[in-house]
C-alpha cells in the first residue's frame, strides 16, 4: 500500500486527476453524472480492490486537503446561485431548506435509532450529516438532466444552503457528544456562533474582493487572469479565516461569499465562472476518489438489513415526504415533485465530515460509534449516488420532466443567436452542424452540439428529433434547409418546423411544399421598416429575451374558461398583459369583454418574470 512519501504521492495525485478528467468525458458521453464514475474509481483504487490508495496515503494532510477542496466546491456552487434564478422557485426553496431539512434530520435520526439500534446522539449526528445533498452531486446531475429552471433553482439552492446548515449542525451535535453538552440553549448558541462567524467573515471577504475587482487596476494587460486568481484566493481566505475562528464555520463563509459575489455586478464574471468550474472539476475528482478509497466493505456489511432499511427510509420515505410538504401550493407539477423526491443523493460534505468525526471518535475510544457513523453515511452516499445519480436522466425521461428539445440545424451565427435566445427562455436546445469549425465555436460558447449531416435521419434521431417540439433549418444553403424541413415533416412529428430562406425567390416554392419559411432578406427589410415606423415598439422588442418577453401558450386552466379578459387580466402580474388570442385560425387583439375558451392560444407580453408567471397562471401544466 502506498504511503505519504513524496515518491509515491506524486503518481497517486496524478492518477486521481487523470481519472477525474476521464470521468468527466465519460459523463458527457453517456449522460451519467461524473460522481458515479468518480465513486467507482475510488473504490477500485482503494484497499478493498487494488490497494493503490489507503488511509495512510496522504498522511495527516487529508483533512486539510479535503477541507480546502470542499471550500472551492461550495464556493463555485454558490457563485451560480443568482437572485433571478432563485425567483423561479422562491417558496419551494424556503420550504426545502426549512421544512425539508427538519424532516430529513428527524426522519433519518429515527430510522437510524430504530433500525440500527443506535443511541439517540449518534442517530442525530448521522441525521444532521445526511441533511446535505450539496452542489457536488446536484450540479453534475443537472448538467445531464436539462430540467426546467424552477426545478434546477430549487435543487441548487437546497444543496448550497443545506450543505452549510448540515455541516454546522453536525459539528454542534458532535461537540455535544464529546463534551457532554445536552441543553437546547447551549446547542443553539453553538450553531448561531458558527453560522454568524461564517456570514460575517464571508461578508468581509466579499467586500474586499469586490472593491479590488471594481476599483483597483488589476493590470491592463492581464486583468481577467488576476481577477480569477483574486476570487479563488478570496474563497480560500474566507474558509481558512472563519474555520480558524470557529470550527466548520468556513463552509458558511465561502457559501456567503459565493452568493454575494454572484449577485453583485463584478467585472470578468464569465471568466471567473469558467475558471472556477475547471478548478472545481479537479478538486471534486480528488475528494470523491480519495474518500471513496477509504471505504471498507466490512463496515457496510456489518450494518446488515438494518442499514438497507435506513437507505430505503432516507431515499423513499423521508426525502419524498420532505419535498412534497415543502412544495405544497407551488407551481411544480406532480412529475417534477417526484423527480425532486427521487433525485437527492448525498455527497462530499457528509463523507468528509463523517471521516473526520470517525477519527476523533476512535481517539476517544468510541470505535463502535465511529464504525456505525462511517458505515451508515457511506452506505447512503453509495446507494443514492449510484442509483439516484446514475439513473437521474432515466428517471427524468420516465417522468417526462425534461423540456422538449428544439433542434436547430446550422451552427452558424444565425443558428447560435437563435439558440441563445431560446435557452434564455429555458428551452432545451441542440445544434446540429457538420462543420468541425462551427461545432467547436458553438461548443466554446456553451451550446450542446451534435456533429453530423442534418439531412441524415440517423443524425436527427440521435440529436433528439423524436422528442423535439420545434425544428429549425437555419443553414446558409436553401437546398439543405428545404430537404431538412421535408425530412423532419415526413419522419418525425414536431409541433413546428421552420426553414430559413436565404434567397427571397425561394420563399414561395418553400411554402408551396408546406414548409413554414422565414426569408432573411424580407425579415431584415421588415425589421428596418418597423424601426422607421414603430421605433418605440422595436426598442422594446430589442429587449425580448433579456428584460422583456413575449410568449404564446394554450389556455388549459379550467378556472379561467368562460371568463372575460376584463376578469382575467387584473389577476396577471402587473407588468404584463394579454396581447393576442388565436382561435380556429383567427388571431385578434381581444377587447375587455372577449370571452376566453378552452384551447385558445394566448399571447402574453411584458417583463420576463411576469410573463413566465402569467404562463403558469393560464397553463399550469407547462
C-alpha positions as CSV (number, residue, x, y, z in Angstrom):
1,X,0.0,0.0,0.0
2,X,1.2,3.5,-0.8
3,X,2.5,5.8,1.9
4,X,2.7,9.5,2.2
5,X,6.2,9.6,0.9
6,X,6.6,12.1,-2.0
7,X,7.8,9.5,-4.4
8,X,4.5,7.6,-4.0
9,X,2.2,10.6,-3.5
10,X,3.0,12.2,-6.9
11,X,1.8,9.3,-9.1
12,X,-1.3,8.9,-6.9
13,X,-2.3,12.6,-7.3
14,X,-1.6,12.5,-11.0
15,X,-3.6,9.3,-11.4
16,X,-6.6,10.8,-9.5
17,X,-6.6,14.0,-11.6
18,X,-6.3,11.9,-14.8
19,X,-9.2,9.6,-13.7
20,X,-11.2,12.7,-12.8
21,X,-10.8,14.1,-16.4
22,X,-11.7,10.7,-17.9
23,X,-14.8,10.5,-15.6
24,X,-16.0,13.9,-16.9
25,X,-15.5,12.8,-20.5
26,X,-17.4,9.5,-19.8
27,X,-20.1,11.6,-18.1
28,X,-20.7,13.7,-21.2
29,X,-20.5,10.7,-23.5
30,X,-23.0,8.5,-21.6
31,X,-25.1,11.2,-20.0
32,X,-24.4,9.9,-16.5
33,X,-23.3,12.2,-13.6
34,X,-19.5,12.2,-13.2
35,X,-19.7,11.5,-9.5
36,X,-20.8,7.9,-10.3
37,X,-17.6,7.2,-12.2
38,X,-15.5,9.0,-9.5
39,X,-17.1,7.0,-6.7
40,X,-16.5,3.7,-8.6
41,X,-12.9,4.7,-9.4
42,X,-12.2,5.5,-5.7
43,X,-13.5,2.1,-4.6
44,X,-11.4,0.3,-7.2
45,X,-8.2,2.2,-6.2
46,X,-8.9,1.7,-2.5
47,X,-7.7,-1.1,-0.2
48,X,-10.8,-3.3,-0.9
49,X,-9.7,-3.8,-4.6
50,X,-6.3,-2.6,-5.9
51,X,-4.9,-1.1,-2.7
52,X,-3.3,1.8,-4.5
53,X,-4.8,4.4,-2.1
54,X,-5.4,3.9,1.6
55,X,-5.9,5.8,4.9
56,X,-2.1,6.5,5.1
57,X,-1.6,7.6,1.5
58,X,-1.9,11.3,2.3
59,X,-0.5,11.3,5.8
60,X,-2.1,13.9,8.1
61,X,-2.8,16.2,5.3
62,X,-6.1,14.6,4.1
63,X,-8.4,16.6,6.3
64,X,-6.8,19.9,5.3
65,X,-6.9,19.0,1.6
66,X,-10.5,17.8,1.8
67,X,-11.5,21.0,3.7
68,X,-9.9,23.3,1.2
69,X,-11.4,21.3,-1.7
70,X,-14.9,21.4,-0.2
71,X,-14.5,25.1,0.2
72,X,-13.8,25.6,-3.5
73,X,-16.7,23.3,-4.4
74,X,-19.2,25.1,-2.2
75,X,-18.0,28.5,-3.4
76,X,-18.3,27.5,-7.0
77,X,-21.8,26.2,-6.5
78,X,-22.8,29.3,-4.5
79,X,-21.3,31.6,-7.3
80,X,-24.0,30.2,-9.6
81,X,-26.9,30.9,-7.2
82,X,-28.4,34.1,-8.7
83,X,-31.3,36.0,-7.3
84,X,-33.1,36.0,-10.6
85,X,-32.8,32.2,-10.7
86,X,-34.0,31.8,-7.1
87,X,-37.1,33.7,-8.0
88,X,-38.0,30.8,-10.2
89,X,-39.0,28.8,-7.1
90,X,-38.8,31.0,-4.0
91,X,-41.3,29.3,-1.8
92,X,-40.1,25.8,-2.7
93,X,-36.5,26.9,-1.9
94,X,-37.5,28.2,1.5
95,X,-39.5,25.0,2.1
96,X,-36.7,22.6,1.2
97,X,-34.2,24.4,3.5
98,X,-36.6,24.6,6.4
99,X,-39.4,22.0,6.4
100,X,-37.5,19.6,4.2
101,X,-34.3,19.9,6.3
102,X,-36.0,19.4,9.6
103,X,-37.9,16.4,8.3
104,X,-34.7,14.9,6.9
105,X,-33.0,15.4,10.3
106,X,-35.8,13.9,12.4
107,X,-36.7,11.1,9.9
108,X,-33.2,9.9,9.3
109,X,-32.3,10.0,13.0
110,X,-35.5,8.0,13.8
111,X,-34.6,5.4,11.1
112,X,-31.0,5.0,12.4
113,X,-32.2,4.7,16.0
114,X,-34.9,2.1,15.4
115,X,-33.4,0.1,12.6
116,X,-29.8,0.1,13.7
117,X,-30.5,0.4,17.5
118,X,-28.1,3.3,17.7
119,X,-28.1,5.8,20.6
120,X,-30.0,9.0,20.0
121,X,-26.9,11.3,20.0
122,X,-25.2,9.2,17.2
123,X,-28.6,8.9,15.4
124,X,-29.0,12.7,15.3
125,X,-25.4,13.1,14.3
126,X,-26.0,10.9,11.3
127,X,-29.3,12.6,10.6
128,X,-27.6,16.0,10.6
129,X,-24.9,14.9,8.1
130,X,-27.4,13.3,5.8
131,X,-29.5,16.5,5.5
132,X,-26.9,17.7,2.9
133,X,-27.4,17.0,-0.8
134,X,-24.9,19.6,-2.0
135,X,-23.6,21.0,-5.3
136,X,-21.0,18.3,-5.6
137,X,-23.7,15.8,-6.6
138,X,-26.6,18.0,-7.7
139,X,-24.6,20.1,-10.2
140,X,-23.3,17.1,-12.2
141,X,-26.8,15.7,-12.3
142,X,-28.3,18.9,-13.7
143,X,-25.6,19.0,-16.3
144,X,-27.0,15.8,-17.9
145,X,-30.7,16.4,-17.0
146,X,-31.9,19.7,-18.5
147,X,-34.8,20.2,-16.2
148,X,-36.9,23.4,-16.1
149,X,-35.4,26.4,-14.4
150,X,-37.7,26.2,-11.4
151,X,-36.6,22.6,-10.7
152,X,-32.9,23.4,-11.1
153,X,-33.2,26.6,-8.9
154,X,-34.9,24.7,-6.1
155,X,-32.4,21.8,-6.1
156,X,-29.3,24.0,-6.4
157,X,-30.4,26.4,-3.6
158,X,-31.3,23.4,-1.4
159,X,-27.9,21.9,-2.0
160,X,-25.9,25.1,-1.2
161,X,-27.9,26.1,1.9
162,X,-28.3,22.6,3.4
163,X,-24.6,21.9,2.9
164,X,-23.9,24.8,5.2
165,X,-26.5,24.1,7.8
166,X,-25.8,20.3,7.8
167,X,-22.1,20.8,8.4
168,X,-22.6,23.3,11.2
169,X,-25.4,21.3,12.8
170,X,-23.3,18.1,12.7
171,X,-20.3,19.9,14.4
172,X,-22.6,21.2,17.1
173,X,-24.0,17.7,17.8
174,X,-20.6,16.1,17.6
175,X,-19.2,18.6,20.2
176,X,-22.2,17.9,22.4
177,X,-21.4,14.2,22.3
178,X,-17.7,14.7,23.0
179,X,-18.1,17.4,25.7
180,X,-21.4,16.2,27.2
181,X,-23.4,19.3,26.3
182,X,-27.1,18.4,26.2
183,X,-29.3,21.5,26.7
184,X,-31.1,23.2,23.8
185,X,-29.9,26.7,24.6
186,X,-26.2,25.6,24.5
187,X,-26.7,23.7,21.3
188,X,-28.5,26.7,19.7
189,X,-25.7,29.0,20.9
190,X,-23.0,26.9,19.3
191,X,-25.0,26.8,16.0
192,X,-25.5,30.5,15.9
193,X,-21.9,31.2,16.7
194,X,-20.6,29.2,13.8
195,X,-23.2,30.4,11.3
196,X,-22.6,34.0,12.5
197,X,-18.9,33.8,12.2
198,X,-19.2,32.3,8.7
199,X,-21.6,35.0,7.5
200,X,-19.5,37.9,8.9
201,X,-16.2,36.6,7.6
202,X,-17.8,35.8,4.2
203,X,-19.3,39.3,4.0
204,X,-15.9,41.0,4.9
205,X,-14.0,39.0,2.3
206,X,-16.7,39.7,-0.3
207,X,-16.5,43.4,0.3
208,X,-12.7,43.3,0.0
209,X,-12.7,41.3,-3.2
210,X,-15.5,43.4,-4.8
211,X,-13.6,46.6,-4.0
212,X,-10.4,45.2,-5.6
213,X,-12.3,44.0,-8.7
214,X,-14.3,47.1,-9.2
215,X,-11.9,49.9,-8.2
216,X,-8.3,48.6,-8.3
217,X,-6.4,48.4,-11.6
218,X,-5.6,44.7,-11.8
219,X,-3.1,45.2,-14.6
220,X,-4.4,46.4,-18.0
221,X,-2.7,43.5,-19.9
222,X,-3.9,40.6,-17.8
223,X,-6.8,41.8,-15.7
224,X,-9.1,38.8,-16.3
225,X,-6.5,36.3,-15.1
226,X,-5.7,38.4,-12.0
227,X,-9.5,38.7,-11.3
228,X,-9.8,34.9,-11.4
229,X,-6.9,34.4,-9.0
230,X,-8.2,37.1,-6.7
231,X,-11.6,35.4,-6.4
232,X,-10.0,32.0,-5.8
233,X,-7.7,33.4,-3.1
234,X,-10.7,35.2,-1.5
235,X,-12.6,31.9,-1.3
236,X,-9.8,30.1,0.4
237,X,-9.0,33.0,2.7
238,X,-12.7,33.2,3.8
239,X,-12.7,29.4,4.5
240,X,-9.4,29.5,6.4
241,X,-10.1,32.6,8.5
242,X,-13.6,31.5,9.5
243,X,-12.5,28.0,10.3
244,X,-9.7,29.3,12.5
245,X,-12.1,31.3,14.5
246,X,-14.8,28.6,14.8
247,X,-14.6,25.0,13.5
248,X,-16.7,24.3,10.4
249,X,-17.8,27.9,10.1
250,X,-15.6,28.1,6.9
251,X,-18.3,26.4,4.9
252,X,-20.8,29.1,5.8
253,X,-18.1,31.8,5.0
254,X,-17.4,30.5,1.4
255,X,-21.1,30.0,0.8
256,X,-21.9,33.6,1.9
257,X,-19.0,34.9,-0.2
258,X,-20.1,33.0,-3.3
259,X,-23.8,34.0,-3.1
260,X,-22.9,37.7,-2.5
261,X,-20.4,37.9,-5.4
262,X,-22.8,36.1,-7.7
263,X,-25.4,38.8,-7.2
264,X,-23.0,41.8,-7.4
265,X,-22.0,43.3,-10.7
266,X,-18.4,42.1,-10.7
267,X,-16.1,42.5,-13.7
268,X,-14.9,39.5,-15.7
269,X,-17.8,37.4,-14.3
270,X,-17.8,34.9,-17.2
271,X,-14.0,34.4,-17.0
272,X,-14.3,33.8,-13.2
273,X,-17.1,31.4,-13.6
274,X,-15.4,29.3,-16.3
275,X,-12.1,29.2,-14.4
276,X,-13.8,28.1,-11.1
277,X,-15.7,25.4,-13.0
278,X,-12.4,23.9,-14.2
279,X,-10.8,24.1,-10.7
280,X,-13.9,22.5,-9.2
281,X,-13.7,19.6,-11.6
282,X,-10.2,18.8,-10.4
283,X,-10.8,19.1,-6.6
284,X,-14.2,17.3,-7.0
285,X,-12.3,14.4,-8.6
286,X,-9.7,14.3,-5.9
287,X,-12.1,14.5,-2.9
288,X,-14.6,11.9,-4.2
289,X,-11.9,9.4,-5.2
290,X,-9.8,9.9,-2.0
291,X,-12.8,9.5,0.3
292,X,-14.3,6.6,-1.7
293,X,-10.9,4.9,-1.3
294,X,-11.3,4.9,2.5
295,X,-14.4,2.8,2.2
296,X,-14.2,-0.6,3.9
297,X,-16.8,-3.2,2.8
298,X,-16.8,-5.0,6.2
299,X,-18.1,-1.8,7.8
300,X,-21.0,-1.7,5.3
301,X,-21.7,-5.4,5.7
302,X,-21.8,-5.1,9.5
303,X,-24.9,-2.8,9.2
304,X,-26.9,-5.8,7.7
305,X,-30.6,-5.5,6.8
306,X,-31.0,-2.5,9.1
307,X,-28.5,-0.5,7.0
308,X,-30.5,-1.2,3.9
309,X,-33.6,-0.2,5.8
310,X,-32.1,3.2,6.6
311,X,-31.3,3.7,2.9
312,X,-34.9,2.9,1.9
313,X,-36.3,5.2,4.6
314,X,-34.0,8.1,3.7
315,X,-34.4,7.8,-0.1
316,X,-38.0,6.6,-0.5
317,X,-39.9,7.9,2.6
318,X,-38.1,10.8,4.3
319,X,-37.0,12.6,1.1
320,X,-40.3,12.4,-0.8
321,X,-42.2,13.5,2.3
322,X,-40.0,16.5,2.7
323,X,-40.2,17.5,-1.0
324,X,-44.0,17.2,-1.2
325,X,-44.6,19.1,2.0
326,X,-42.1,21.8,1.0
327,X,-43.7,22.4,-2.3
328,X,-47.4,22.5,-1.3
329,X,-49.2,25.2,-3.2
330,X,-46.3,25.8,-5.5
331,X,-46.4,25.6,-9.3
332,X,-44.4,22.3,-9.6
333,X,-46.2,19.5,-11.4
334,X,-46.6,16.1,-9.7
335,X,-43.9,14.7,-12.0
336,X,-41.5,17.4,-11.1
337,X,-42.1,16.8,-7.4
338,X,-41.5,13.1,-7.9
339,X,-38.2,13.8,-9.7
340,X,-37.0,16.1,-6.9
341,X,-38.0,13.3,-4.4
342,X,-36.2,10.6,-6.2
343,X,-33.1,12.6,-7.0
344,X,-31.5,13.8,-3.8
345,X,-28.1,12.0,-3.5
346,X,-25.8,12.8,-0.6
347,X,-22.2,13.9,-1.4
348,X,-18.9,15.3,-0.2
349,X,-20.0,17.2,3.0
350,X,-21.4,14.1,4.8
351,X,-18.5,11.9,3.6
352,X,-15.7,14.3,4.5
353,X,-17.1,15.4,7.9
354,X,-18.1,11.8,8.8
355,X,-14.5,10.7,8.1
356,X,-13.1,13.4,10.3
357,X,-15.6,12.6,13.1
358,X,-14.8,8.9,13.0
359,X,-11.1,9.6,13.5
360,X,-11.8,11.7,16.6
361,X,-14.4,9.1,17.9
362,X,-11.8,6.3,17.6
363,X,-9.3,8.5,19.5
364,X,-11.9,8.8,22.3
365,X,-12.3,5.0,22.4
366,X,-15.7,5.1,20.7
367,X,-14.8,2.6,17.9
368,X,-18.3,1.1,17.6
369,X,-19.9,4.5,17.2
370,X,-17.2,5.5,14.7
371,X,-17.9,2.4,12.6
372,X,-21.7,3.0,12.7
373,X,-21.3,6.6,11.7
374,X,-18.9,6.0,8.8
375,X,-20.8,2.8,7.6
376,X,-24.2,4.4,7.6
377,X,-23.2,7.7,6.0
378,X,-21.1,6.0,3.2
379,X,-23.8,3.4,2.6
380,X,-26.4,6.1,2.0
381,X,-24.0,8.1,-0.2
382,X,-23.1,5.0,-2.2
383,X,-26.7,3.9,-2.7
384,X,-28.1,7.4,-3.6
385,X,-25.2,8.4,-5.8
386,X,-25.2,5.2,-7.8
387,X,-29.0,4.7,-8.0
388,X,-30.3,8.3,-8.0
389,X,-27.4,9.9,-9.7
390,X,-26.7,7.1,-12.2
391,X,-30.4,6.8,-13.2
392,X,-31.3,10.5,-12.9
393,X,-31.7,11.0,-16.6
394,X,-33.8,7.8,-17.0
395,X,-36.0,9.0,-14.1
396,X,-36.4,12.4,-15.7
397,X,-37.3,10.8,-19.0
398,X,-39.8,8.4,-17.4
399,X,-41.5,11.2,-15.5
400,X,-41.3,13.4,-18.7
401,X,-40.0,16.4,-16.9
402,X,-37.3,17.3,-19.5
403,X,-38.5,20.2,-21.7
404,X,-39.0,19.0,-25.2
405,X,-36.0,19.8,-27.4
406,X,-35.6,22.4,-30.0
407,X,-33.3,21.3,-32.9
408,X,-31.5,23.9,-34.8
409,X,-29.8,22.6,-37.9
410,X,-26.9,25.0,-38.7
411,X,-24.4,26.2,-36.1
412,X,-23.5,29.5,-37.8
413,X,-24.2,33.0,-36.5
414,X,-28.0,32.8,-37.1
415,X,-28.3,29.3,-35.5
416,X,-26.3,30.3,-32.5
417,X,-28.1,33.6,-31.9
418,X,-31.5,31.8,-32.1
419,X,-30.2,29.1,-29.7
420,X,-29.0,31.7,-27.2
421,X,-32.4,33.4,-27.2
422,X,-34.3,30.1,-26.8
423,X,-32.0,28.9,-24.0
424,X,-32.5,32.2,-22.2
425,X,-36.2,31.3,-22.1
426,X,-35.4,27.9,-20.6
427,X,-35.7,25.8,-23.8
428,X,-33.6,22.6,-24.2
429,X,-31.7,23.5,-27.5
430,X,-29.5,21.2,-29.5
431,X,-27.5,22.4,-32.6
432,X,-26.5,20.2,-35.5
433,X,-23.7,21.1,-37.9
434,X,-21.2,19.0,-39.9
435,X,-18.5,21.7,-40.0
436,X,-15.8,21.0,-37.3
437,X,-15.1,24.7,-37.0
438,X,-18.7,25.6,-36.5
439,X,-19.1,22.8,-33.9
440,X,-16.0,24.0,-32.0
441,X,-17.2,27.6,-32.0
442,X,-20.7,26.6,-30.8
443,X,-19.4,24.3,-28.1
444,X,-17.0,27.0,-26.9
445,X,-20.0,29.3,-26.5
446,X,-21.6,26.7,-24.2
447,X,-24.1,25.1,-26.6
448,X,-25.0,21.4,-26.9
449,X,-23.9,20.4,-30.5
450,X,-24.2,17.2,-32.5
451,X,-21.7,16.9,-35.3
452,X,-23.2,15.5,-38.4
453,X,-25.3,16.0,-41.6
454,X,-28.7,17.5,-40.7
455,X,-30.2,15.8,-43.8
456,X,-29.4,12.4,-42.3
457,X,-32.3,10.7,-40.5
458,X,-30.0,8.9,-38.1
459,X,-28.2,12.1,-37.1
460,X,-31.5,13.9,-36.5
461,X,-32.7,11.0,-34.4
462,X,-29.5,10.8,-32.3
463,X,-29.8,14.5,-31.6
464,X,-33.3,14.0,-30.3
465,X,-35.7,14.6,-33.2
466,X,-38.2,12.1,-31.8
467,X,-38.6,14.3,-28.7
468,X,-38.4,17.7,-30.4
469,X,-41.2,20.3,-30.3
470,X,-39.5,22.6,-32.8
471,X,-37.1,22.0,-35.6
472,X,-35.4,24.9,-37.3
473,X,-33.4,24.6,-40.5
474,X,-31.1,27.6,-40.3
475,X,-28.1,26.8,-42.6
476,X,-26.9,29.2,-45.3
477,X,-27.9,26.7,-48.0
478,X,-31.6,26.8,-49.1
479,X,-31.5,23.3,-50.6
480,X,-30.3,21.9,-47.3
481,X,-32.9,23.8,-45.4
482,X,-35.7,22.6,-47.7
483,X,-34.5,19.0,-47.5
484,X,-34.3,19.1,-43.7
485,X,-37.8,20.6,-43.4
486,X,-39.3,18.0,-45.6
487,X,-37.4,15.1,-44.0
488,X,-38.5,16.2,-40.5
489,X,-42.1,16.6,-41.5
490,X,-42.2,13.1,-43.0
491,X,-40.1,11.1,-40.5
492,X,-40.9,12.9,-37.2
493,X,-43.7,14.7,-35.6
494,X,-42.7,18.1,-34.2
495,X,-45.2,20.9,-33.5
496,X,-43.4,23.4,-35.6
497,X,-40.9,23.2,-38.5
498,X,-39.2,26.4,-39.7
499,X,-36.8,26.9,-42.6
500,X,-34.6,29.8,-43.4
501,X,-34.7,31.0,-47.0
502,X,-31.5,33.0,-47.9
503,X,-32.8,33.7,-51.4
504,X,-36.2,35.5,-51.2
505,X,-37.2,34.0,-54.6
506,X,-37.3,30.6,-52.9
507,X,-39.9,31.6,-50.3
508,X,-43.0,30.8,-52.5
509,X,-41.5,27.4,-53.5
510,X,-40.8,26.5,-49.9
511,X,-44.3,27.4,-48.8
512,X,-46.0,25.6,-51.7
513,X,-44.3,22.5,-50.3
514,X,-45.8,23.1,-46.9
515,X,-42.7,24.4,-45.2
516,X,-43.1,27.5,-43.0
517,X,-40.4,29.8,-44.1
518,X,-38.5,32.8,-42.9
519,X,-36.7,34.9,-45.5
520,X,-33.5,36.5,-44.2
521,X,-33.9,39.4,-46.7
522,X,-37.5,40.1,-46.1
523,X,-37.1,39.8,-42.3
524,X,-34.2,42.3,-42.4
525,X,-36.2,44.7,-44.5
526,X,-39.3,44.3,-42.3
527,X,-37.2,45.0,-39.2
528,X,-35.8,48.1,-40.7
529,X,-39.2,49.3,-41.7
530,X,-40.5,48.7,-38.2
531,X,-37.7,50.7,-36.8
532,X,-38.7,53.6,-39.1
533,X,-42.5,53.4,-38.5
534,X,-42.6,51.9,-35.0
535,X,-39.4,52.9,-33.2
536,X,-40.8,52.6,-29.6
537,X,-42.1,49.0,-30.3
538,X,-38.8,47.9,-31.9
539,X,-36.8,49.4,-29.0
540,X,-38.9,47.3,-26.6
541,X,-38.6,44.2,-28.9
542,X,-34.9,44.5,-28.7
543,X,-35.2,43.6,-25.0
544,X,-37.2,40.4,-25.7
545,X,-35.2,37.6,-24.1
546,X,-33.5,39.9,-21.7
547,X,-35.7,42.2,-19.6
548,X,-38.9,41.7,-21.7
549,X,-40.6,38.7,-23.3
550,X,-43.5,37.6,-25.5
551,X,-44.9,34.1,-25.1
552,X,-47.8,32.2,-26.6
553,X,-49.4,29.3,-24.7
554,X,-52.7,27.3,-24.9
555,X,-55.3,28.1,-22.2
556,X,-55.8,24.9,-20.2
557,X,-56.7,26.3,-16.7
558,X,-60.3,25.3,-16.2
559,X,-61.0,28.2,-13.7
560,X,-60.4,30.7,-16.5
561,X,-62.5,29.2,-19.2
562,X,-65.6,31.2,-19.9
563,X,-64.2,34.3,-18.2
564,X,-63.5,37.6,-20.0
565,X,-60.2,39.4,-20.5
566,X,-61.5,42.1,-18.1
567,X,-61.8,39.4,-15.4
568,X,-58.5,37.5,-16.1
569,X,-56.3,40.5,-16.9
570,X,-56.1,42.1,-13.5
571,X,-55.2,38.7,-11.9
572,X,-52.0,38.5,-14.0
573,X,-48.7,40.1,-12.8
574,X,-48.9,43.9,-13.0
575,X,-46.3,44.4,-15.8
576,X,-47.7,42.1,-18.4
577,X,-50.9,41.8,-20.5
578,X,-52.8,39.6,-22.9
579,X,-51.9,41.0,-26.3
580,X,-53.4,38.4,-28.7
581,X,-55.8,35.5,-28.7
582,X,-55.8,32.9,-31.5
583,X,-58.9,30.7,-32.1
584,X,-59.7,28.4,-35.0
585,X,-57.0,30.0,-37.2
586,X,-58.2,33.6,-36.4
587,X,-55.9,35.8,-34.4
588,X,-57.2,39.0,-32.8
589,X,-56.4,41.7,-30.3
590,X,-59.1,41.0,-27.6
591,X,-61.2,43.7,-26.1
592,X,-62.0,43.7,-22.4
593,X,-65.3,41.8,-23.0
594,X,-63.7,39.0,-25.1
595,X,-64.6,35.6,-23.5
596,X,-61.8,33.0,-23.3
597,X,-62.4,29.5,-24.3
598,X,-60.5,26.2,-23.8
599,X,-57.9,25.8,-26.5
600,X,-57.4,29.5,-27.1
601,X,-53.8,30.3,-27.7
602,X,-53.0,33.4,-25.7
603,X,-50.0,35.7,-26.4
604,X,-48.7,37.4,-23.2
605,X,-46.2,40.2,-23.4
606,X,-44.4,42.1,-20.6
607,X,-41.4,41.8,-18.2
608,X,-39.5,38.5,-18.3
609,X,-40.5,37.1,-14.9
610,X,-44.1,38.4,-15.1
611,X,-44.7,36.7,-18.4
612,X,-43.4,33.3,-17.0
613,X,-45.7,33.7,-14.0
614,X,-48.6,34.5,-16.3
615,X,-48.0,31.4,-18.4
616,X,-48.2,29.2,-15.3
617,X,-51.4,31.0,-14.4
618,X,-53.2,30.2,-17.7
619,X,-51.4,26.9,-18.5
620,X,-50.4,25.4,-15.1
621,X,-49.1,22.1,-16.6
622,X,-46.5,23.8,-18.7
